[in-house]
Amino acid sequence: MNPAPVSVRRMTRADLERVMGIAESLPEAPHWPYAAYLQALDSKSTPMRIALVAEDAAFTSSRSRQPENSEIGSHPFRKEREKDEAPSFLTNQIAPDRAIVGFAVASVIGPQAELEMIAVTAEAQRGGVARQLFADLIGELRKSHVEEVLLEVRASNCPARGFYRSRGFQEAGRRARYYSDPIEDALLMHFVVV
């Protein structure tokens, strides 16, 4: 499959309404509060995070304002978003000719990184968006001298597990009853950055 016609760039504050909308539309995605995304964008926060978005000209902002489903990945510190946290000034900040169709966030504690989330809207799935996000994320992690990427994923999330395996992740263990709502084991996976 050819790569999706997407451009990947660093996430900005203006992207947060769209990013949070994508995450909230995905049943298995963590629903971080607005403050957690702000912290991910803060270059002085600890741990340092790399947050990327994928934009696609094929999806206009009006078509993709209401993302539908599917997330690949998960974050261990799941928090419920407080509905009043996202300020209204973020509304309509998406460029009219390009729409955010996916995003990725990783925390870096050298020489390791944790893939906290990678998510793609249902409309843009199976078009190479997640692959492009992951490739660009690995490029950024290399610049930070990361040697290994870790993640946790629900044991039942077969699409995510398949995606991670296709990118070179290997299972490294299991955490029993790690997730709640519903209670489920987490599979630990790791990827060696070469």
Secondary structure in CASP SS format (residue, H / E / C, confidence):
PFRMAT SS
TARGET T0000
AUTHOR 0000-0000-0000
METHOD secondary structure of the structure
MODEL  1
M C 1.00
N C 1.00
P C 1.00
A C 1.00
P C 1.00
V E 1.00
S E 1.00
V E 1.00
R E 1.00
R E 1.00
M C 1.00
T C 1.00
R H 1.00
A H 1.00
D H 1.00
L H 1.00
E H 1.00
R H 1.00
V H 1.00
M H 1.00
G H 1.00
I H 1.00
A H 1.00
E H 1.00
S H 1.00
L C 1.00
P C 1.00
E C 1.00
A C 1.00
P C 1.00
H C 1.00
W C 1.00
P C 1.00
Y H 1.00
A H 1.00
A H 1.00
Y H 1.00
L H 1.00
Q H 1.00
A H 1.00
L H 1.00
D C 1.00
S C 1.00
K C 1.00
S C 1.00
T C 1.00
P C 1.00
M E 1.00
R E 1.00
I E 1.00
A E 1.00
L E 1.00
V E 1.00
A E 1.00
E E 1.00
D E 1.00
A C 1.00
A C 1.00
F C 1.00
T C 1.00
S H 1.00
S H 1.00
R H 1.00
S H 1.00
R C 1.00
Q C 1.00
P C 1.00
E C 1.00
N C 1.00
S C 1.00
E E 1.00
I E 1.00
G C 1.00
S C 1.00
H C 1.00
P C 1.00
F C 1.00
R C 1.00
K C 1.00
E C 1.00
R C 1.00
E C 1.00
K C 1.00
D C 1.00
E C 1.00
A C 1.00
P C 1.00
S H 1.00
F H 1.00
L H 1.00
T C 1.00
N C 1.00
Q C 1.00
I C 1.00
A C 1.00
P C 1.00
D C 1.00
R C 1.00
A E 1.00
I E 1.00
V E 1.00
G E 1.00
F E 1.00
A E 1.00
V E 1.00
A E 1.00
S E 1.00
V E 1.00
I E 1.00
G C 1.00
P C 1.00
Q E 1.00
A E 1.00
E E 1.00
L E 1.00
E E 1.00
M E 1.00
I E 1.00
A E 1.00
V E 1.00
T C 1.00
A H 1.00
E H 1.00
A H 1.00
Q C 1.00
R C 1.00
G C 1.00
G C 1.00
V H 1.00
A H 1.00
R H 1.00
Q H 1.00
L H 1.00
F H 1.00
A H 1.00
D H 1.00
L H 1.00
I H 1.00
G H 1.00
E H 1.00
L H 1.00
R H 1.00
K H 1.00
S C 1.00
H C 1.00
V C 1.00
E C 1.00
E E 1.00
V E 1.00
L E 1.00
L E 1.00
E E 1.00
V E 1.00
R E 1.00
A C 1.00
S C 1.00
N C 1.00
C H 1.00
P H 1.00
A H 1.00
R H 1.00
G H 1.00
F H 1.00
Y H 1.00
R H 1.00
S H 1.00
R H 1.00
G C 1.00
F C 1.00
Q E 1.00
E E 1.00
A E 1.00
G E 1.00
R E 1.00
R E 1.00
A E 1.00
R E 1.00
Y E 1.00
Y E 1.00
S C 1.00
D C 1.00
P C 1.00
I C 1.00
E E 1.00
D E 1.00
A E 1.00
L E 1.00
L E 1.00
M E 1.00
H E 1.00
F E 1.00
V E 1.00
V C 1.00
V C 1.00
END
